[in-house]
Amino acid sequence: MTKEKFDAIVVGAGMSGNAAAYAMASRGLKVLQLERGEYPGSKNVQGAIMYANMLEAIIPDFRNDAPLERHLVEQRFWIMDDTSHTGMHYRSDDFNEVTPNRYTIIRAQFDKWLSRKVCEAGGTVLCETTATGLEWDSAGKAIGVRTDRAGDVVLADVVVLAEGVNGLLGTRAGLREMPKSKNVALAVKELHFLPEEVIAERFGLTGDEGCVIEAGGTISRGMAGLGFLYTNKESISLGIGCLISNFAETMERPYALLDAFKRHPSIQPLIAGSEVKEYAAHLIPEGGFNAIPRLCGNGWVVVGDAAQLNNAVHREGSNLAMASGRMAGEAISVIKSRGGVMDKASLSLYKTMLDKSFVVEDLSKQKDMPSLLHTNSPNFFTTYPQLISHAAQNFVRVDGTPKIEREIATTAAFLRARSRWGLVSDAVRLASAWR
């Protein structure tokens, strides 16, 4: 291990870590990035959605060589019961713009590419190296990290914790609590390979156009969760995620949940004949604004999933990770250019930048939404989807029964829900939380 002292050490080579490392290295700082995997992205074999604006702020010409799958032109939202789905979708040719807004990506490829950009900017990336603890000076300031390489210590002016939602470095150092199980979801995913032309035909796509399906309902068996399907060039990323606390309470097996989801009559035809080559599990922060820990201190900052920066309501994670990493890197670069000390007071510039951004503004406006959905999950993910399906089927089925009888039956079902499950109360609380 090198004995050099660095301007900054970044722990983790995911979205936020790469963004922070690039932001600093491209501004001339001496940066060391540590990644415990064999290579950046080796532990992220799943697919994902990448939001272009946040990456453009870091690498404006990323489209020239980034490993992008499809640009998204269609978004489908499904509410599912056991045999059907009720949905809406939005598709627009406006998304076939010169610089598209959203792309599907394969994280294993994308993270490796972004890490290569860090190296090209002058950063040093060291893989298969785990940071085991923070190193402190006598005044209580972080001055580097200890690693698993013969207990070596690497010194730096500041440490950027981009270690993910379950990273142990911050918790071992007492900088944050271990995330509560009610604030973390476990998502399981499979990568289904199909010929490019088959995917295009099944989803009505042309060229590099892409489609996303996000689904909620009985597929999560009463737990707070979401299913999803992303189209890549020659594969489909399919998965489902639920709160860890719900898995613990129900003893449901994540893979069994995924297996049932992919056998649902609305999903099965879309992946028929596919070859499954990858399976992965991933932890996602779900606590929202109220779960954000301390973001900075003497010699350290925390970014991305480690900072619980995920907007579960809008299903946004990668853009918040990249934005927070970039702002942390920019703040550290500004402090360095001024000759400042990387203490809590100076590093609060990062928090100030984050507080003024869309990241914290969006999360703060919906800070009550996660607890509402999690507390009343049997209503939102079982009862109401079944009622919606019941109403839709009554409307479209024609079998000689007078329509008035079907309308009365539908109304009665909703009235029972109102009295038994608090339909009106849930609607009012939902509207209040969505402000």
QUIKARA-V64695 format. One record per pair of residues at least 4 apart in sequence whose C-alpha atoms are under 6 Angstrom apart, sorted by the first residue. I is the first residue (numbers start at 1). J is the second residue. Records with the same first field share a line. If there is no record, write none. Layout:
BEGIN
I: J ; J
END
This chain:
BEGIN
5: 155 ; 156
6: 30 ; 31 ; 156
7: 30 ; 31 ; 156 ; 157
8: 31 ; 156 ; 157 ; 158 ; 159
9: 31 ; 32 ; 33 ; 159
10: 33 ; 159 ; 160
11: 33 ; 34 ; 161 ; 162 ; 163
12: 17 ; 34 ; 35 ; 162 ; 163
13: 17 ; 18 ; 35 ; 40
14: 18
15: 321 ; 322
16: 304 ; 321 ; 322 ; 325
17: 162
18: 22 ; 115
19: 322 ; 325 ; 326
20: 325 ; 326 ; 329
21: 25
22: 26 ; 118
23: 326 ; 329
24: 29 ; 329
25: 29 ; 31 ; 121 ; 122 ; 123
26: 121
31: 123
32: 124 ; 125
33: 125
34: 126
35: 127 ; 129
36: 127 ; 128 ; 129 ; 130
37: 42 ; 128
38: 127 ; 128
39: 127
40: 111 ; 112
41: 108 ; 111 ; 112
42: 108
44: 107 ; 108
45: 108
47: 105 ; 106 ; 107 ; 237
48: 104 ; 105
49: 103 ; 104
50: 102 ; 103
51: 102 ; 319
52: 56 ; 101 ; 102
54: 319 ; 323
55: 59
56: 60
62: 66
67: 110
68: 105
69: 104 ; 105 ; 232 ; 233
70: 103 ; 104 ; 208 ; 209 ; 210 ; 232
71: 102 ; 103 ; 209 ; 210
72: 102 ; 103 ; 209 ; 210 ; 211
73: 91 ; 92 ; 95 ; 210
74: 90 ; 91 ; 211
75: 89 ; 90 ; 211 ; 212
76: 88 ; 89 ; 213
77: 87 ; 88 ; 213 ; 214 ; 215
78: 85 ; 86 ; 87 ; 215
79: 85 ; 86 ; 87 ; 215 ; 216 ; 217 ; 385
80: 84 ; 85 ; 217
81: 217 ; 218 ; 385 ; 386
95: 100
107: 111
118: 123
119: 123 ; 124
130: 147 ; 148
131: 146 ; 147
132: 146 ; 147
133: 145 ; 146 ; 169
134: 144 ; 145
135: 142 ; 143 ; 144 ; 145
136: 140 ; 141 ; 142 ; 143
137: 141
141: 298 ; 299
142: 299
143: 155 ; 156 ; 157
144: 154 ; 155 ; 156
145: 153 ; 154
146: 152 ; 153
147: 151 ; 152
158: 299 ; 300
159: 300
160: 300 ; 301 ; 302
161: 302
162: 303
163: 167
164: 305 ; 306
165: 305 ; 306
168: 172
170: 175
171: 175 ; 176 ; 177 ; 178
181: 244 ; 245
182: 245
183: 286 ; 287
184: 243 ; 284 ; 285 ; 286
185: 242 ; 243 ; 244 ; 283 ; 284
186: 241 ; 242 ; 244 ; 282 ; 283
187: 240 ; 241 ; 281 ; 282
188: 239 ; 240 ; 280 ; 281
189: 238 ; 239 ; 279 ; 280
190: 237 ; 238 ; 278 ; 279
191: 236 ; 237 ; 276 ; 278
192: 235 ; 236 ; 274 ; 275 ; 276
193: 234 ; 235 ; 274 ; 275
194: 234 ; 235 ; 274
195: 234
196: 233 ; 234
200: 204 ; 205
205: 209
210: 231
211: 231
212: 229 ; 230
213: 228 ; 229
214: 227 ; 228
215: 226 ; 227
216: 226
217: 381 ; 382 ; 385
218: 381 ; 382
220: 225
222: 378 ; 381 ; 382
223: 246 ; 377
224: 242 ; 374 ; 377
225: 241 ; 242
226: 240 ; 241
227: 239 ; 240
228: 238 ; 239
229: 237 ; 238
230: 236 ; 237
231: 236
232: 236
240: 258
247: 251 ; 252
262: 267 ; 268
263: 268
264: 268
268: 272
285: 308
286: 312
287: 291
289: 363 ; 364 ; 367
292: 307 ; 308
295: 301 ; 302
296: 300 ; 301
297: 344
298: 343 ; 344
299: 342 ; 343
302: 307
303: 307 ; 324 ; 325
304: 309 ; 321
305: 309
310: 317
311: 315 ; 316
319: 323
320: 324
327: 331
328: 350
331: 350
335: 340
336: 340
351: 355
355: 360
358: 362
360: 364
363: 367
365: 435
366: 433 ; 434
368: 433
369: 433
371: 375
373: 377
377: 381
378: 382
379: 383 ; 384
380: 384
391: 410
393: 397
394: 406
416: 420
417: 421 ; 423
418: 422 ; 423 ; 424
426: 430
END
